[in-house]
Amino acid sequence: MAILGKDLLDLHRPRTNTRVEFGASCYWVESAPNPQPYGAILTEVLNLGTEPFQHLLDKLTLVIQQRDFGTAPHAYTEMQKGFGSLPLYRLYWEDFRACGDMEAEDFAVGGVQEAFAEFVVDRGGSLPSFMQQQLDDIRFIQKRYSWFLDTLSAGRVFEKKKGQRKEPLAEQLDERGLGAFISGVSLGESPETDPPQVRSQYRLRGQGREAEIVERMYFVRLLDFVYVEFMKGIQKGFVPKRCANCGRWFLQTPGATYSYCDGPAPGQEGKTCREIGATASFQDKVRNNEIWKIHQRAYKKYFARTRKGTMSRTEFDLWAREAEQLRDQALAAYEGTAAGKTKAEIADRLKQKLNQN
C-alpha cells in the first residue's frame, strides 16, 4: 500500500540533533545498541570518498531548481539512501537504509506520488544546503585532521620493540608542539569554528555490575562530534593511524603499536597489510643487525634437524626459548655499545652459545 512521502520522509525532522553517550572505553549513538570505539567515526571519515555523495546531491539540487516533478521522487530517495550511509548518521538514520533497494515508486503511486514530488520540489529547498554542509565538513575534517595526525606521527616508529616504553599520546602531542592546536574543532586553523557547539548532561547507563555513569552530549554538526570523539579518544589511547603500506587510515587501540592495517594488501591477494608489513619489518631487522643474523642462521639449522628427525620437537622448542633469551640479552648489549671490537665480541659469544650442540 502506498503512503504519502512526507509522512515517511519528514524533511523537517532534526537530523543533526544527534544524541551520544560517552562511557569509559566506548560510546553509544542514539538508539543503536552496539557500542562504538573512540575514533571509529573519524577513521571512517578520513577514508571516505565524497564524490558519489556529491553526485547524488547535485542531481537532487538540479531537480529542485528545474522543478522536475517526474524525477523528484527518485532523486530524493537515492539521495536519502546515500546520505543514510554516511559515518555517524548511518548508525541511526534508517528511513531508506531499512528499505534497501526499494524505489520511489514502491513508496508512493498515483496521486500520492504526485503529492510526494510536489513536497520534495516545493519544500525540500533547505535539504540540499544541509547535505552540502555535511560534505563540506567531511572534506574539512579530512584536510585538517590528516595534517594533525600526520604531524603527530612524522618520523615516529610505531612498531615498538619488546620492553620499549610506549609514549602516551599527550606526551607525543607536547613533543611535537601540537598542544596549541587542540582547543577547537578546527584544530587551531580558524577561531571562527571554535569551540564545538555541544550541550551535555550525565546519566546512569546499565544496571548492576554493568552500570556506568556516561556523559550524554547532543551534537548539531558532524564537525563538532568528530572533534569530541577524537579528543576523548586521545585521552583514552585511541588514535587513527595511516597504514604504512596502503595509506588508508585504521584505528589504533590503546596499548597497540601497529604500523600497518589489517585490511587487504593492494596487489597481494589473500594477504593483509599487517602480514606484509610484519614480514618486511622482520626481514629488514635481520638484514641490518648482526645479532639477528646469527640467531636466524642457528634457528634454521636446528629447525632443519627436526625435519630430518635428528632432533625432537620438544628439544627444539626448549632450544628456541633459550635462544630467544640469549638473543635479547645480546641485542641489549650490542645496541648499548658503539665500539666495533666490543660489538664483534658480543656477536661471537652469541654464535658460540647458540651452536654448542
TABELFEN-V188421 format. One line per field, one symbol per residue. phi: phi as a letter, one per 20 degrees, with the letter a starting at -180 (. if undefined). burial: # if it has 9 or more other ideal C-beta (glycine too) atoms within 8 Angstrom, else .. A space follows every 10 residues. Layout:
BEGIN
phi: ???
burial: ???
END
This chain:
BEGIN
phi: .fcfgffedf fdffgeeeec dedfcabcdl effefdfgnf fgfgffefee gfffffffff gffffeleff eggfffffff ffffdfgmff fbedgdffel efegffebcl ffffffffff fecefefgff ffffffffff gfffffgfff ffegmeeeef egnffefgff fffffemegf eeebfelnfc ffddefeccb bdbednclfe fbedeecdde cggffgffgf fffgfdoebf ceffdenfec eeegnecfdc edegegmcgn deffffffff fffffffdbf ffffffffgf fffffffene bfffffffff ffffffffff fffffecdff ffgfffffff ffffdfe
burial: ..####.##. #....#.### ###..##### .....##### ######.#.# ..##.##.## ####...##. .######### ####.##### ###.###.#. ...#..##.. .######### #..#..##.# #####.#### ##.####### ###....#.. ........#. .###.#.#.. .#.#####.. ..##.#.#.. ....#..... ##.######. ########## ####.##### ###.##.### ##....#### #.#.#..... .#######.. #...##..#. ######.##. ###.##.... #....#..## ..#..###.# #.##..#... ..#..##.## #..#...
END
